[in-house]
């Protein structure tokens, strides 16, 4: 089965409604890794600049959302959530009839499967829908993508998604009830970590380390620490304790971190972001269940 999916990736036609940052992280990343055939990738976008970007990759940009859906087996919805309805209203099949079935993969934050179905069913009779929450480190092959699906999505659809995302990070199928919480950790987490890298580098600069070296080493510190957690399977607290010698430099620094309330601040950041994600989901239900 896996070999079949690998073979299909070179033949499958994949489209993106919206050609911005997230589409670039996924589509351009897979093209550059030679996973997808460029001429089998379609992108609808409203700007000439975005068209030039995709043309340079050998893909097929267009101003028509309908053309993307007409020509592709898999369609990524990568527009802003608030313009999803307008984008889908422009989609009509070449024959004027509804499509019988297609796979749609949404990267829209906070838009649940039920709302996606209510929108897509006006152009597809039996839409197979996978809701995803990816993050931007996909651009460098270190992304996290959590996803859930509606009842019409097949096991082959799920395997296809897993295989696609395996080239740009790790993926995990989760219940939709966990999408906002897990997706916030993975999606917002990089933005929460960048200030740590900057702060570590600033501290080193203050102590005389040149800025380029300080930034490079601070970033590598986080990469190395993350790999230690993933590859050893040990609890982060245990790994921390193993570095903290009695009366040493590391435990002195840990004490300063605790005085600053850093851990509580990060817990609060996740909680606040999840609450906001839940609010956006509620707004999605309130504003978007009526497709007209």
Secondary structure, DSSP 8 states (H G I E B T S, - for coil): -HHHHHHHHHH--EEEES-SHHHIIIIIHHHHTTSS-GGGEEEE-S-HHHHHHHHHTT-EEES-HHHHHHH-SEEEE-S-GGGHHHHHHT---TTSS-BS--EEEE--TT--HHHHHHHHTTTBTT-EEEEEEE-GGGGGT-EEEEEEE-TT--HHHHHHHHHHHHTTEEEEE--GGGHHHHHHHHHHHHHHHHHHHHHHHHHHHHTT--HHHHHHHHHHHHHHHHHHHHHH---HHHHHHHH--TTSHHHHHHHHHHHTTHHHHHHHHHHHHHHHHHHHHHHHHHHHSS--
